């Protein structure tokens, strides 16, 4: 006999109506939750989007010409970066638009699992890309003057590793929030 579990209780925390933009004599766009951008989860999301975009821009600008040399590791890196930026941007947008969304999604298991998988994706694809860049692009860098792909792709996988660590830290914070520790 399987023991039955009680009902799942979702708590909607009180919404702080202090959002919006202060104009000279009134408050505009009170539907925006701009306070979110000033706390730790908001700053983590901004860092994830900015650093992820930096990695993607380096990879697209300097790595596309050598994608055949780097093979599947380059494609894996771009895929990991693209889906993480897209999901993080969507979460950031939803959190800024609605404080209730932040309260409900943050206390669910979704963000913990997303950040854990994003961290693993970044760290694994960056380590694979780092190996391939070292093996295939470094020899070209040593013999070709002004060869920019090697330093750019090296920066891309190193910053990508940093973004993976930031996602891992965010996963830890989300898990603590999920468990109610704050």
N, C-alpha and C positions, 0 to 999 in steps of 0.2 A: 504494500500500500504506500503510495506516494503522499507525503504530508502536504497538505494544502498551505499555500502561502497567503497571507492576508493581502488586502488591497494595497496598491502602490499609491502613496500620497505625494502629490506634487504641490509644493508650496510656492505660491506666487508672492514674492517679497514686495513690500510696499514700493510704489513708484514715486520717485522724487521728482516733483514737477519744477525743478530748478533749471531745466535745460533751456536751450535757446541761445540767441545772440543778443547781447546788450547793445541797443542803439542809443542815441543821445538821450532820449526821454522814455523809451519803452523797450520791451523785449520782443524780438522777432523770432520767428521759426521755433516756437517753443516745443515743436514735435521732435526736434533734434536733441540727442543725448550727448552733447559735446563734453560733458564731465567724464564720460567713458574714456576719452582720449588722454585724460590727465592721470588716470590711475594705471597701475602696473599691467593689467591685462590689455588695456588699450595701447600702451606703449610697446608691449611685446608684439601685438598685431602689426603696428606700424613698422617696427624694426623688421619683422618677418617679411612684410610686403616690399619694403625698400631694398633690403639686402637680397631678397630673392629676385627682384627686378634687375638689380645690378648684375647678379650672376647670369641671368638670362640674356641681358644685353651684351655682356662680354662674350658669352658663348655664341650668340647669333652674329655679332660683328666680327669676331676674330676666328671662330672655330668652324663656321660653315664651309669655308674653302678646304678645310682639312678633315671634314667629317668622314670621308672614305678611309683616311689613315686611322682615325680614332674608332671607327666602326660603331658597334652597338653600345659602347660605353657612352659615347656622345649623345646618342638618341635616348638612352636611359636617363642621362643627366637632364636633358631638355624636358623629357616627359615628367620627371619628378618635380623639377622646378615649376613647370607650367601648371600642373594640377595643384600644387601647394599654393602658388600665388593666387590662382583662381578661387580656391576654397577659402583661403585666408581673407582675400579681398571681399568675398561675399559675406563672410562672418563679420568683418569690420563694418561693412555697409549696413548690415542688419542691426548690429549693436548700436551704431550711431543713430539710426532711424528710430529704434524702439528699445527702451530700457526693459520692457517686459521680455522681449526676445533674449536679451542678455541674461536676464534672471532665469528664464526657462532653459535655454540651450546650455548655459554654463553649468547648471546643476544636473544636466543629463549626462549620459555616458558618451555622447557623440563627440564632444570636443576633446575629451581625454583620449579616445581612440584615434581621432583624426590627428592630433598632435603627436601621438606615439608612432603612428604609421608614417607621418610626414618626417619625423626625426629619423626613423629607420631608412626611409627612402633617400633622404638627403645624404646621410652618412654612408650608406652603401654605394650609392651612385657616385658620390664624390671620391670615395676611396678607389673605386674601379677606374674612374676617369683620371685620377691622379697617377695611378700606375701606368695607364695607357699613354698619357701625356709625357710622362718621364721616359717611357720606352721608345715612343715613335716620334715625338716632337722635339725632344731635347737634342738628339743628334743633328736635326736640321738647324736648330738654333745655334749649335756650336760651329757650323760651317757656313751658314747663310747670314750675311750682314743684314741688319735691320729686320730680322725675322721676329715678328710681333706675336705670332700665335702662341708660342710657348709661354712667355710671361703672362699673357692675357688669360690663357686657359689655366695656368697655375693659380692665378688670382681667383679665377672663377671657382675652382674646386676647393680652394682654401676658404673663401668666403662662404661657399655652400656648406662646408663642414661647420662653420660658425652658425649658420642658419639652422643646421640640424641640431646643434646644441641648444639654441634658443627654443626650437620646437620641443626638444626634450624637457627643458625647464618649464615651458608652458604646459606640457602634459602633466608634469609633476604638480604644478599649481592647480590645474584643472581637476586632477584627481583629489587633491586636498579639499577643493571647493565641493566636489561631488560627494565626498564623505562628510562634509559639514565642518571641517576643521578650520577653514579660512586662515 
